[in-house]
Amino acid sequence: MNLTRALLLALLPAGLGACTMLQPAPAIPNASLNVSTSQVQLQPGKVATVQVNFNHALYNEDPGGRYRLSVDSPTQDLRISPFLTSLSARDMTVLYIEAARNAREGQHRVFVYVTDSQGRTLTESFGVRIQPVKTQAAPVIAVPLPGGQPRPVTPAPVVPVPLP
């Protein structure tokens, strides 16, 4: 049993090195990727925007190259729509982030990628916190009745109902 374990452990690093998912793509040289915020707070059904700035300083290179922007979110509760998905060497775009009406409360990380024609990539991320909708019960109103003391009336609690 120890021999089997030793063989598996010896082969494990070689097997992991062959997996392309574990090897990060090389970064785009002389380039920067920035997002306008590190944290966004949203309530279900609401929309927020995040500005993305990309800058690639070109030295004796063809300025006509385009860069592909992509966004990855680990949850179905967020819908992210970039205004532009094809960027130039110095460009800006806006991400529209919408929390689903039935989104669950929680913290999520969104990743923004810019890739050039050679497969080199820049990555930036920001957090999205989905907060529950806060509700308050209506105030208690005293209703005077003829010939008697006022009786307090408590209205039913207000509960938000998600629309389809």
C-alpha atoms as a printed R data frame, in Angstrom:
    type eleno elety resid chain resno       x      y       z
1   ATOM     1    CA   MET     A     1   0.000  0.000   0.000
2   ATOM     2    CA   ASN     A     2   2.861  2.411   0.761
3   ATOM     3    CA   LEU     A     3   4.358  1.700  -2.686
4   ATOM     4    CA   THR     A     4   1.072  2.574  -4.385
5   ATOM     5    CA   ARG     A     5   0.778  5.787  -2.402
6   ATOM     6    CA   ALA     A     6   4.385  6.722  -3.206
7   ATOM     7    CA   LEU     A     7   3.804  6.126  -6.941
8   ATOM     8    CA   LEU     A     8   0.629  8.216  -6.918
9   ATOM     9    CA   LEU     A     9   2.333 11.062  -5.099
10  ATOM    10    CA   ALA     A    10   5.278 10.924  -7.497
11  ATOM    11    CA   LEU     A    11   2.996 11.095 -10.552
12  ATOM    12    CA   LEU     A    12   0.655 13.717  -9.133
13  ATOM    13    CA   PRO     A    13   2.782 16.816  -9.888
14  ATOM    14    CA   ALA     A    14   3.417 15.641 -13.459
15  ATOM    15    CA   GLY     A    15  -0.291 15.065 -13.995
16  ATOM    16    CA   LEU     A    16  -1.182 18.458 -12.578
17  ATOM    17    CA   GLY     A    17   1.411 20.185 -14.737
18  ATOM    18    CA   ALA     A    18  -0.165 18.700 -17.851
19  ATOM    19    CA   CYS     A    19  -3.539 20.197 -16.990
20  ATOM    20    CA   THR     A    20  -3.941 23.537 -18.780
21  ATOM    21    CA   MET     A    21  -6.643 24.710 -16.363
22  ATOM    22    CA   LEU     A    22  -4.042 25.061 -13.602
23  ATOM    23    CA   GLN     A    23  -1.548 27.017 -15.668
24  ATOM    24    CA   PRO     A    24  -2.408 30.716 -15.729
25  ATOM    25    CA   ALA     A    25  -2.362 32.489 -19.062
26  ATOM    26    CA   PRO     A    26   0.541 34.914 -19.473
27  ATOM    27    CA   ALA     A    27  -0.317 38.528 -18.705
28  ATOM    28    CA   ILE     A    28  -0.544 41.211 -21.379
29  ATOM    29    CA   PRO     A    29   2.726 43.190 -21.069
30  ATOM    30    CA   ASN     A    30   2.563 46.959 -20.488
31  ATOM    31    CA   ALA     A    31  -1.180 46.807 -19.841
32  ATOM    32    CA   SER     A    32  -3.482 47.594 -16.941
33  ATOM    33    CA   LEU     A    33  -7.062 46.678 -16.120
34  ATOM    34    CA   ASN     A    34  -8.982 48.572 -13.431
35  ATOM    35    CA   VAL     A    35 -12.535 48.463 -12.103
36  ATOM    36    CA   SER     A    36 -14.149 51.519 -10.515
37  ATOM    37    CA   THR     A    37 -15.023 49.804  -7.241
38  ATOM    38    CA   SER     A    38 -14.008 46.844  -5.144
39  ATOM    39    CA   GLN     A    39 -17.505 46.237  -3.737
40  ATOM    40    CA   VAL     A    40 -21.069 46.687  -5.031
41  ATOM    41    CA   GLN     A    41 -24.167 46.359  -2.851
42  ATOM    42    CA   LEU     A    42 -27.437 45.371  -4.485
43  ATOM    43    CA   GLN     A    43 -30.942 44.470  -3.436
44  ATOM    44    CA   PRO     A    44 -32.933 41.869  -5.375
45  ATOM    45    CA   GLY     A    45 -34.339 43.341  -8.593
46  ATOM    46    CA   LYS     A    46 -31.961 46.324  -8.583
47  ATOM    47    CA   VAL     A    47 -29.203 47.334 -11.033
48  ATOM    48    CA   ALA     A    48 -25.732 48.792 -10.432
49  ATOM    49    CA   THR     A    49 -22.940 49.817 -12.786
50  ATOM    50    CA   VAL     A    50 -19.186 49.275 -12.624
51  ATOM    51    CA   GLN     A    51 -16.753 51.065 -14.923
52  ATOM    52    CA   VAL     A    52 -13.894 49.024 -16.424
53  ATOM    53    CA   ASN     A    53 -10.779 50.793 -17.747
54  ATOM    54    CA   PHE     A    54  -8.258 49.032 -19.982
55  ATOM    55    CA   ASN     A    55  -4.967 50.602 -21.049
56  ATOM    56    CA   HIS     A    56  -2.298 48.889 -23.154
57  ATOM    57    CA   ALA     A    57   0.796 51.002 -23.766
58  ATOM    58    CA   LEU     A    58   1.957 50.038 -27.260
59  ATOM    59    CA   TYR     A    59   5.633 50.442 -28.106
60  ATOM    60    CA   ASN     A    60   6.303 49.850 -31.823
61  ATOM    61    CA   GLU     A    61   3.290 47.543 -31.999
62  ATOM    62    CA   ASP     A    62   0.264 47.581 -34.263
63  ATOM    63    CA   PRO     A    63  -2.400 49.740 -32.549
64  ATOM    64    CA   GLY     A    64  -5.190 48.098 -34.558
65  ATOM    65    CA   GLY     A    65  -5.444 45.044 -32.314
66  ATOM    66    CA   ARG     A    66  -8.690 44.415 -30.478
67  ATOM    67    CA   TYR     A    67  -9.068 42.910 -27.034
68  ATOM    68    CA   ARG     A    68 -11.914 40.701 -25.849
69  ATOM    69    CA   LEU     A    69 -13.638 41.457 -22.549
70  ATOM    70    CA   SER     A    70 -15.409 38.663 -20.688
71  ATOM    71    CA   VAL     A    71 -17.036 38.454 -17.271
72  ATOM    72    CA   ASP     A    72 -17.491 35.451 -14.996
73  ATOM    73    CA   SER     A    73 -19.920 35.264 -12.096
74  ATOM    74    CA   PRO     A    74 -20.190 32.179  -9.871
75  ATOM    75    CA   THR     A    75 -23.922 32.581  -9.250
76  ATOM    76    CA   GLN     A    76 -27.154 32.538 -11.230
77  ATOM    77    CA   ASP     A    77 -28.471 35.352  -9.004
78  ATOM    78    CA   LEU     A    78 -26.532 37.978 -10.992
79  ATOM    79    CA   ARG     A    79 -26.897 39.006 -14.617
80  ATOM    80    CA   ILE     A    80 -23.930 40.984 -15.890
81  ATOM    81    CA   SER     A    81 -24.107 42.773 -19.228
82  ATOM    82    CA   PRO     A    82 -21.025 44.583 -20.528
83  ATOM    83    CA   PHE     A    83 -21.699 47.611 -22.726
84  ATOM    84    CA   LEU     A    84 -18.709 46.651 -24.928
85  ATOM    85    CA   THR     A    85 -17.064 43.245 -25.308
86  ATOM    86    CA   SER     A    86 -14.423 44.341 -27.834
87  ATOM    87    CA   LEU     A    87 -11.933 46.917 -26.577
88  ATOM    88    CA   SER     A    88  -9.162 48.948 -28.189
89  ATOM    89    CA   ALA     A    89  -5.732 49.564 -26.619
90  ATOM    90    CA   ARG     A    90  -7.089 52.440 -24.504
91  ATOM    91    CA   ASP     A    91 -10.733 51.888 -23.801
92  ATOM    92    CA   MET     A    92 -13.440 52.001 -21.162
93  ATOM    93    CA   THR     A    93 -16.690 50.104 -20.795
94  ATOM    94    CA   VAL     A    94 -19.487 49.786 -18.262
95  ATOM    95    CA   LEU     A    95 -20.812 46.589 -16.705
96  ATOM    96    CA   TYR     A    96 -24.508 46.529 -15.828
97  ATOM    97    CA   ILE     A    97 -25.051 44.223 -12.849
98  ATOM    98    CA   GLU     A    98 -28.593 43.143 -12.058
99  ATOM    99    CA   ALA     A    99 -29.604 41.036  -9.076
100 ATOM   100    CA   ALA     A   100 -32.478 38.657  -9.816
101 ATOM   101    CA   ARG     A   101 -35.748 39.463  -8.053
102 ATOM   102    CA   ASN     A   102 -35.436 36.216  -6.112
103 ATOM   103    CA   ALA     A   103 -31.680 36.575  -5.471
104 ATOM   104    CA   ARG     A   104 -30.479 35.124  -2.206
105 ATOM   105    CA   GLU     A   105 -28.575 37.210   0.286
106 ATOM   106    CA   GLY     A   106 -24.826 36.720   0.126
107 ATOM   107    CA   GLN     A   107 -21.394 37.803  -1.039
108 ATOM   108    CA   HIS     A   108 -20.178 36.944  -4.555
109 ATOM   109    CA   ARG     A   109 -16.957 37.585  -6.475
110 ATOM   110    CA   VAL     A   110 -17.134 38.708 -10.128
111 ATOM   111    CA   PHE     A   111 -14.091 38.293 -12.389
112 ATOM   112    CA   VAL     A   112 -13.365 40.530 -15.393
113 ATOM   113    CA   TYR     A   113 -10.966 39.273 -18.085
114 ATOM   114    CA   VAL     A   114  -9.382 41.060 -21.045
115 ATOM   115    CA   THR     A   115  -7.685 38.774 -23.588
116 ATOM   116    CA   ASP     A   116  -5.555 39.746 -26.583
117 ATOM   117    CA   SER     A   117  -5.218 37.932 -29.924
118 ATOM   118    CA   GLN     A   118  -2.235 35.940 -28.598
119 ATOM   119    CA   GLY     A   119  -4.194 34.484 -25.671
120 ATOM   120    CA   ARG     A   120  -2.569 36.690 -23.035
121 ATOM   121    CA   THR     A   121  -4.943 37.809 -20.287
122 ATOM   122    CA   LEU     A   122  -5.428 40.428 -17.594
123 ATOM   123    CA   THR     A   123  -7.792 39.715 -14.699
124 ATOM   124    CA   GLU     A   124  -9.498 41.969 -12.182
125 ATOM   125    CA   SER     A   125 -12.292 41.233  -9.718
126 ATOM   126    CA   PHE     A   126 -14.808 42.949  -7.474
127 ATOM   127    CA   GLY     A   127 -17.324 41.835  -4.883
128 ATOM   128    CA   VAL     A   128 -21.101 41.959  -5.124
129 ATOM   129    CA   ARG     A   129 -23.091 41.810  -1.909
130 ATOM   130    CA   ILE     A   130 -26.776 41.030  -2.256
131 ATOM   131    CA   GLN     A   131 -28.707 42.508   0.646
132 ATOM   132    CA   PRO     A   132 -32.235 41.539   1.609
133 ATOM   133    CA   VAL     A   133 -35.065 43.991   1.066
134 ATOM   134    CA   LYS     A   134 -35.794 45.649   4.387
135 ATOM   135    CA   THR     A   135 -39.449 45.961   5.307
136 ATOM   136    CA   GLN     A   136 -41.147 47.777   8.143
137 ATOM   137    CA   ALA     A   137 -44.542 47.145   9.614
138 ATOM   138    CA   ALA     A   138 -46.945 50.033   9.290
139 ATOM   139    CA   PRO     A   139 -47.352 52.134  12.429
140 ATOM   140    CA   VAL     A   140 -50.129 51.303  14.881
141 ATOM   141    CA   ILE     A   141 -52.996 53.753  14.524
142 ATOM   142    CA   ALA     A   142 -55.524 54.411  17.280
143 ATOM   143    CA   VAL     A   143 -59.036 54.603  15.855
144 ATOM   144    CA   PRO     A   144 -61.553 56.322  18.149
145 ATOM   145    CA   LEU     A   145 -64.941 54.635  18.231
146 ATOM   146    CA   PRO     A   146 -68.123 56.551  19.074
147 ATOM   147    CA   GLY     A   147 -68.792 56.423  22.813
148 ATOM   148    CA   GLY     A   148 -65.684 54.477  23.756
149 ATOM   149    CA   GLN     A   149 -61.971 54.388  24.140
150 ATOM   150    CA   PRO     A   150 -59.726 54.326  21.052
151 ATOM   151    CA   ARG     A   151 -58.793 50.788  20.057
152 ATOM   152    CA   PRO     A   152 -55.413 50.175  18.503
153 ATOM   153    CA   VAL     A   153 -55.488 48.761  15.004
154 ATOM   154    CA   THR     A   154 -52.437 46.939  13.695
155 ATOM   155    CA   PRO     A   155 -52.271 46.595   9.915
156 ATOM   156    CA   ALA     A   156 -50.967 43.422   8.338
157 ATOM   157    CA   PRO     A   157 -47.185 43.340   7.860
158 ATOM   158    CA   VAL     A   158 -45.873 44.503   4.515
159 ATOM   159    CA   VAL     A   159 -44.066 41.708   2.698
160 ATOM   160    CA   PRO     A   160 -42.387 42.260  -0.686
161 ATOM   161    CA   VAL     A   161 -43.642 39.892  -3.344
162 ATOM   162    CA   PRO     A   162 -41.269 39.206  -6.250
163 ATOM   163    CA   LEU     A   163 -42.870 39.754  -9.623
164 ATOM   164    CA   PRO     A   164 -42.379 37.113 -12.302
